[in-house]
Amino acid sequence: MLRALAVDDERPSLEELLYLLNADPRIGTVEGAGDATEALRRINRALESGPHGPEAIDVVFLDIHMPGLDGLDLARLLTGFARPPLVVFVTAHEDFAVQAFDLKAVDYVLKPVRKERLAEAVRRVVELRAAEPRGSAARIPVHEPDPDHIPVELGGVTRFVAVDDITHVEAHGDYARLHTGRGSHLVRIPLSTLEERWRSRGFVRIHRRHLVALRHIGELRLDAGTVSVRVGAEELQVSRRHARELRDLLMRRTTS
């Protein structure tokens, strides 16, 4: 039986979440907090009580956008504790899944909350708690950061796209659109961050707006002083500053 804390600054949303959690037979007790500061005070009491104490909390169901200290800030603070409760984000904003899983969130549930989707999040928490060594409160995240995959949100469900399936990435300000052979996905992460993270995986910058996987380049075209590459059915322009590096990389790839 899980001991839960639900945190949301919007009272109707908090009451709905408390109602759904109370209706789940796997939830033993659930409390509510109207902001992250109140939640932090309650979590501090839980940590002082110990994992088996009367004030203990197993999981926090946490909104992201709140005045003052927001949900991501609170989750970052919790990572500094030796034995923090697990975190499930419950939010109306789909743009923060990458940050959420970087903070070791168990799940990321979109509002309006569906009973079945919340039940899936509770199931993940239960399985995680059951996997812990007896007598231990060590945290074993369900979603460790995985260098081979990146989380994306699709219709309220978080899926993991294989990095090897990504043909190219297009910049959209602080966002990036990941293109695969089966479609595209928008994530809230800058192109420059992905360039640094995936350089060793064969991704190369060809333009201020595009990052391309070398293995997915089907053709390099030179036409009247302009350079472009064919990636799947798309033709992407290569800027002058990146053209020489790209040609060298492609030559080394074909001769290695």
Phi, psi and omega per residue, in radians:
M1 nan 2.127 -3.077
L2 -1.462 2.548 3.018
R3 -1.856 2.042 -2.945
A4 -2.093 2.707 3.005
L5 -2.244 2.208 3.098
A6 -1.863 2.338 -3.052
V7 -2.240 2.100 3.110
D8 -2.811 2.336 -3.118
D9 -1.418 -0.236 3.110
E10 -1.650 2.000 -2.999
R11 -0.999 -0.804 3.134
P12 -1.048 -0.704 3.132
S13 -1.149 -0.708 3.128
L14 -1.122 -0.766 -3.136
E15 -1.127 -0.678 3.100
E16 -1.128 -0.739 3.134
L17 -1.142 -0.749 3.100
L18 -1.068 -0.711 3.126
Y19 -1.077 -0.823 -3.111
L20 -1.160 -0.678 3.135
L21 -1.210 -0.709 3.106
N22 -1.090 -0.498 -3.121
A23 -1.395 -0.180 -3.130
D24 -1.522 2.111 -3.076
P25 -1.135 -0.237 3.133
R26 -1.482 -0.167 3.102
I27 -1.653 2.058 3.133
G28 -1.400 -0.909 3.102
T29 -2.403 2.593 3.080
V30 -2.516 2.311 3.094
E31 -2.019 2.841 3.115
G32 -2.082 2.610 3.047
A33 -2.377 2.422 -3.047
G34 -1.538 -0.100 3.056
D35 -2.821 2.973 -3.046
A36 -1.210 -0.556 3.131
T37 -1.143 -0.792 3.070
E38 -1.067 -0.712 3.128
A39 -1.109 -0.703 -3.126
L40 -1.118 -0.695 3.083
R41 -1.066 -0.738 -3.139
R42 -1.171 -0.695 -3.141
I43 -1.166 -0.646 3.091
N44 -1.059 -0.699 3.084
R45 -1.117 -0.669 3.129
A46 -1.123 -0.743 -3.122
L47 -1.191 -0.636 3.079
E48 -1.176 -0.557 3.141
S49 -1.253 -0.452 -3.107
G50 1.610 2.839 -3.045
P51 -1.108 -0.356 -3.126
H52 -2.030 0.182 -3.117
G53 -1.389 2.992 -3.092
P54 -1.190 -0.343 -3.125
E55 -1.741 0.083 -3.012
A56 -1.082 2.576 3.064
I57 -2.234 2.262 3.131
D58 -1.525 -0.644 -2.999
V59 -2.603 2.493 3.072
V60 -1.991 2.170 3.033
F61 -1.681 1.946 -2.784
L62 -2.155 2.172 3.000
D63 -1.281 2.780 -3.138
I64 -1.710 -0.991 -3.073
H65 -1.435 1.860 3.081
M66 -2.466 2.631 3.132
P67 -1.147 2.583 -3.123
G68 1.277 -2.187 3.096
L69 -1.229 2.077 -3.116
D70 -1.644 3.128 -3.055
G71 -1.107 -0.672 3.112
L72 -1.157 -0.675 3.090
D73 -1.061 -0.781 3.139
L74 -1.106 -0.752 3.133
A75 -1.084 -0.666 3.099
R76 -1.105 -0.707 3.107
L77 -1.099 -0.677 -3.100
L78 -1.148 -0.516 -3.132
T79 -1.154 -0.280 3.126
G80 -1.445 -0.179 3.122
F81 -1.527 2.670 -3.115
A82 -1.240 -0.666 -3.078
R83 -2.341 1.173 -3.113
P84 -1.341 2.806 2.989
P85 -1.212 2.797 3.042
L86 -1.241 2.769 -3.093
V87 -2.190 2.271 2.948
V88 -2.078 2.097 3.096
F89 -1.433 2.351 3.076
V90 -2.217 1.891 -2.939
T91 -2.586 2.739 3.061
A92 -1.527 -0.050 -3.023
H93 -1.947 2.118 -3.063
E94 -1.550 0.011 -2.961
D95 -1.531 -0.012 -3.003
F96 -1.987 0.311 -3.083
A97 -1.095 -0.689 -3.125
V98 -1.083 -0.847 3.124
Q99 -1.083 -0.675 -3.107
A100 -1.068 -0.815 -3.101
F101 -1.329 -0.435 2.987
D102 -1.115 -0.485 3.108
L103 -1.574 0.258 3.056
K104 1.201 0.533 3.079
A105 -1.110 2.502 3.092
V106 -1.293 -0.643 -3.108
D107 -2.765 2.961 -3.055
Y108 -2.462 1.797 -3.012
V109 -1.880 2.262 -3.133
L110 -1.598 2.509 2.999
K111 -1.452 2.673 -0.100
P112 -1.150 2.395 -3.015
V113 -1.295 2.178 3.030
R114 -1.597 2.460 -3.109
K115 -0.961 -0.751 -3.100
E116 -1.170 -0.654 -3.124
R117 -1.226 -0.690 3.098
L118 -1.160 -0.659 3.103
A119 -1.074 -0.620 3.091
E120 -1.143 -0.697 3.100
A121 -1.125 -0.734 3.099
V122 -1.089 -0.700 3.116
R123 -1.036 -0.729 -3.141
R124 -1.115 -0.707 3.115
V125 -1.129 -0.773 3.136
V126 -1.038 -0.794 -3.138
E127 -1.104 -0.669 3.137
L128 -1.146 -0.771 3.117
R129 -1.131 -0.685 -3.140
A130 -1.154 -0.455 -3.107
A131 -1.408 -0.206 -3.132
E132 -1.251 2.524 3.053
P133 -1.010 2.481 -3.121
R134 -1.015 2.317 3.130
G135 1.442 0.066 -3.107
S136 -2.040 2.582 3.049
A137 -1.961 0.382 -3.138
A138 -1.055 2.472 -3.064
R139 -1.635 2.202 3.123
I140 -2.098 1.648 -3.034
P141 -1.087 2.482 3.036
V142 -1.247 -0.660 -3.052
H143 -2.015 1.288 2.994
E144 -1.104 2.488 3.061
P145 -0.909 2.210 -3.019
D146 -2.016 1.982 -3.098
P147 -1.139 -0.304 -3.100
D148 -1.579 -0.173 -3.096
H149 -2.420 2.784 3.064
I150 -2.323 2.316 -3.118
P151 -1.312 2.407 3.043
V152 -2.336 2.687 -3.111
E153 -1.796 2.196 -3.139
L154 -2.292 1.829 3.082
G155 1.029 0.669 3.107
G156 1.512 -0.016 3.124
V157 -2.050 2.302 3.111
T158 -1.489 2.183 3.086
R159 -2.095 2.849 -3.095
F160 -2.073 2.073 -3.119
V161 -1.622 2.268 3.104
A162 -1.195 2.283 3.132
V163 -1.042 -0.612 -3.138
D164 -1.130 -0.347 3.133
D165 -1.497 -0.187 -3.079
I166 -1.427 2.116 -3.118
T167 -1.481 -0.745 3.106
H168 -2.786 2.873 -3.087
V169 -2.238 2.378 -3.105
E170 -2.030 2.296 -3.114
A171 -1.319 2.428 3.007
H172 -2.410 1.244 -3.094
G173 1.142 -2.161 3.102
D174 -1.395 -0.007 -3.140
Y175 -1.883 2.935 3.023
A176 -2.469 2.451 3.075
R177 -1.796 2.105 -3.139
L178 -1.587 2.163 -3.129
H179 -1.834 2.297 3.027
T180 -2.219 3.094 3.113
G181 -1.189 -0.232 -3.087
R182 -1.941 0.037 -3.141
G183 2.587 -2.874 -3.115
S184 -2.401 2.784 -3.089
H185 -2.468 2.342 3.125
L186 -1.677 2.240 3.112
V187 -2.217 2.634 -3.137
R188 -1.556 1.431 3.111
I189 -2.755 2.306 -3.069
P190 -1.181 2.641 3.124
L191 -1.048 -0.658 -3.124
S192 -1.079 -0.603 3.112
T193 -1.185 -0.760 3.114
L194 -1.162 -0.626 3.103
E195 -1.037 -0.792 -3.139
E196 -1.189 -0.725 -3.074
R197 -1.200 -0.615 -2.998
W198 -1.891 0.162 3.133
R199 -1.008 -0.743 -3.115
S200 -1.247 -0.192 -3.139
R201 -1.714 0.181 3.047
G202 1.600 0.324 3.054
F203 -1.643 2.429 -3.092
V204 -2.371 2.477 3.106
R205 -1.355 2.212 3.103
I206 -1.993 -0.182 -3.065
H207 -2.884 2.809 3.129
R208 -1.090 -0.319 -3.112
R209 -1.878 -0.103 -3.016
H210 -2.344 2.398 2.994
L211 -2.104 2.301 -3.003
V212 -2.214 2.481 3.029
A213 -1.444 2.104 -3.091
L214 -0.959 -0.676 -3.068
R215 -1.168 -0.300 -3.125
H216 -1.735 0.032 3.094
I217 -1.372 2.058 -3.118
G218 -1.602 -0.379 -3.058
E219 -2.824 2.449 3.030
L220 -1.938 2.189 -3.052
R221 -2.056 2.355 3.036
L222 -2.021 2.134 -3.069
D223 -2.537 1.907 3.086
A224 0.925 0.765 3.080
G225 1.493 -0.097 3.096
T226 -1.788 2.615 -3.121
V227 -2.107 2.396 3.073
S228 -2.511 2.852 3.084
V229 -2.234 2.597 3.038
R230 -1.762 2.155 3.101
V231 -2.160 1.838 -3.019
G232 1.115 -2.179 3.135
A233 -1.645 0.007 -3.064
E234 -1.786 2.569 3.011
E235 -1.972 2.157 -3.051
L236 -2.013 2.369 3.134
Q237 -1.290 2.462 3.068
V238 -1.891 2.210 -3.142
S239 -1.277 2.748 -3.097
R240 -1.039 -0.679 -3.074
R241 -1.186 -0.373 -3.111
H242 -1.830 -0.148 -3.008
A243 -1.107 -0.818 -3.086
R244 -1.114 -0.801 3.133
E245 -1.045 -0.715 -3.132
L246 -1.126 -0.789 3.128
R247 -1.055 -0.743 3.139
D248 -1.107 -0.738 3.140
L249 -1.127 -0.728 3.137
L250 -1.168 -0.669 3.101
M251 -1.122 -0.771 3.117
R252 -1.114 -0.617 -3.132
R253 -1.180 -0.660 -3.099
T254 -1.358 -0.428 -3.112
T255 -1.672 -0.186 -3.111
S256 -1.454 nan nan
